[in-house]
Amino acid sequence: MYQIDVMSRTPVYEQIIQQTEEFILKGILSSGDRMPSVRTLSVELSVNPNTIQRAISELDRMNLIKSVPGKGSFISDNALDILRSAKAGELEDIKAQLLSLKTAGITKEDVMRCVNEVYKYDGINDNVTGKSVFGDDAPGNKV
């Protein structure tokens, strides 16, 4: 499930965190699912257990998992909501990029072609809740 790129400049513990976030967003890991143990991940990925523990501790700090002494770590009930809220905040970054593209003469049609390409069906439900991050009365919201 997890794959570590040893040639990446991203630290291994951050790769584990990023992949866990992706698994939660894609529905591969759901609320209540048990995370692999530190020992299991350490052996499977050939990574020092302290590195795995660092990733687990950070995921716990982010409230994406809950650690239960003697039982393991489990995906928290609100992990998906936490990640969606964080991703919604990235829309402001996209807006700034769009303004930059517009200034550079990139047309709306070119941008929309790119957006449509990204949102082609890839097996991931694009909007599970059907609610816009802008609120229910936002233009184009499918509620």
C-alpha positions as CSV (number, residue, x, y, z in Angstrom):
1,M,0.0,0.0,0.0
2,Y,2.6,2.5,1.0
3,Q,5.5,3.2,-1.3
4,I,8.6,5.2,-0.4
5,D,10.7,7.0,-3.0
6,V,14.2,6.9,-1.7
7,M,15.4,9.3,-4.3
8,S,12.8,12.0,-3.3
9,R,13.8,15.1,-1.5
10,T,10.7,14.7,0.7
11,P,11.6,13.1,4.0
12,V,10.3,9.5,4.4
13,Y,8.0,10.4,7.3
14,E,6.4,13.2,5.2
15,Q,5.9,10.7,2.4
16,I,4.0,8.4,4.8
17,I,1.9,11.3,6.0
18,Q,1.1,12.4,2.4
19,Q,0.2,8.9,1.4
20,T,-2.0,8.4,4.4
21,E,-3.9,11.7,3.6
22,E,-4.3,10.6,0.0
23,F,-5.6,7.1,1.1
24,I,-8.2,8.9,3.4
25,L,-9.3,11.3,0.7
26,K,-9.7,8.5,-1.9
27,G,-11.6,6.3,0.6
28,I,-8.9,3.6,0.7
29,L,-8.7,4.3,4.5
30,S,-11.9,5.1,6.3
31,S,-13.0,6.1,9.7
32,G,-12.2,3.4,12.2
33,D,-9.8,1.5,10.0
34,R,-6.7,0.3,11.7
35,M,-3.3,1.6,10.6
36,P,-0.5,-0.8,10.0
37,S,1.7,-1.1,13.1
38,V,5.0,0.7,13.4
39,R,6.8,-2.7,13.2
40,T,4.8,-3.9,10.1
41,L,5.5,-0.6,8.2
42,S,9.1,-0.6,9.2
43,V,9.7,-4.1,7.9
44,E,7.6,-3.6,4.7
45,L,9.2,-0.3,3.8
46,S,12.7,-1.1,5.1
47,V,12.5,2.1,7.2
48,N,13.7,2.8,10.7
49,P,10.9,2.3,13.2
50,N,11.6,5.8,14.7
51,T,10.8,7.3,11.3
52,I,7.5,5.5,11.1
53,Q,6.7,6.5,14.7
54,R,7.4,10.1,13.8
55,A,4.8,9.9,11.0
56,I,2.3,8.2,13.3
57,S,2.9,10.9,15.9
58,E,2.3,13.7,13.4
59,L,-0.8,12.1,12.0
60,D,-2.1,11.8,15.6
61,R,-1.2,15.5,16.3
62,M,-3.2,16.4,13.1
63,N,-6.2,14.4,14.5
64,L,-6.2,12.2,11.5
65,I,-5.6,9.1,13.6
66,K,-6.2,8.1,17.2
67,S,-3.7,6.0,19.0
68,V,-5.1,3.5,21.5
69,P,-2.4,2.1,23.8
70,G,-2.0,-1.7,23.3
71,K,-4.5,-1.7,20.4
72,G,-2.8,0.4,17.7
73,S,-3.7,3.5,15.6
74,F,-7.1,4.0,13.9
75,I,-8.3,6.6,11.4
76,S,-10.3,9.2,13.3
77,D,-14.0,9.8,12.8
78,N,-13.4,13.3,11.4
79,A,-10.2,12.7,9.4
80,L,-12.0,13.1,6.0
81,D,-13.6,16.4,7.1
82,I,-10.3,17.7,8.4
83,L,-8.6,17.0,5.1
84,R,-11.4,18.4,3.0
85,S,-11.3,21.6,5.0
86,A,-7.6,21.9,4.5
87,K,-7.9,21.2,0.8
88,A,-10.7,23.8,0.5
89,G,-8.3,26.4,1.8
90,E,-6.0,25.7,-1.1
91,L,-8.6,27.3,-3.4
92,E,-7.2,30.7,-2.6
93,D,-3.8,29.5,-3.9
94,I,-5.5,28.4,-7.1
95,K,-7.3,31.7,-7.4
96,A,-3.9,33.5,-7.2
97,Q,-2.5,31.2,-9.9
98,L,-5.5,31.9,-12.1
99,L,-5.0,35.6,-11.8
100,S,-1.4,35.1,-12.8
101,L,-2.4,33.0,-15.8
102,K,-5.0,35.6,-16.9
103,T,-2.4,38.3,-16.7
104,A,-0.1,36.2,-18.9
105,G,-2.9,36.0,-21.5
106,I,-4.0,32.4,-20.9
107,T,-7.6,32.1,-21.9
108,K,-10.5,30.9,-19.8
109,E,-11.0,28.2,-22.4
110,D,-7.5,26.9,-21.9
111,V,-8.0,26.9,-18.1
112,M,-11.3,25.1,-18.4
113,R,-9.8,22.5,-20.7
114,C,-7.2,21.8,-18.0
115,V,-9.8,21.7,-15.2
116,N,-12.0,19.3,-17.3
117,E,-9.0,17.1,-17.9
118,V,-8.3,16.9,-14.2
119,Y,-11.9,16.2,-13.3
120,K,-12.4,13.4,-15.8
121,Y,-13.7,10.2,-14.1
122,D,-10.8,8.4,-12.4
123,G,-12.7,6.2,-10.0
124,I,-12.7,8.9,-7.3
125,N,-16.0,10.5,-6.4
126,D,-15.3,14.2,-7.0
127,N,-17.8,15.5,-4.5
128,V,-19.1,12.9,-2.0
129,T,-21.2,15.3,0.1
130,G,-22.6,17.3,-2.9
131,K,-21.9,20.5,-1.0
132,S,-19.8,23.3,-2.3
133,V,-17.0,24.5,-0.1
134,F,-18.4,28.0,-0.8
135,G,-21.8,27.2,0.8
136,D,-25.1,25.9,-0.5
137,D,-26.1,29.0,-2.4
138,A,-22.9,29.2,-4.4
139,P,-23.4,29.4,-8.2
140,G,-23.2,26.0,-9.9
141,N,-23.6,24.0,-6.7
142,K,-25.2,20.7,-7.2
143,V,-27.3,20.1,-4.0
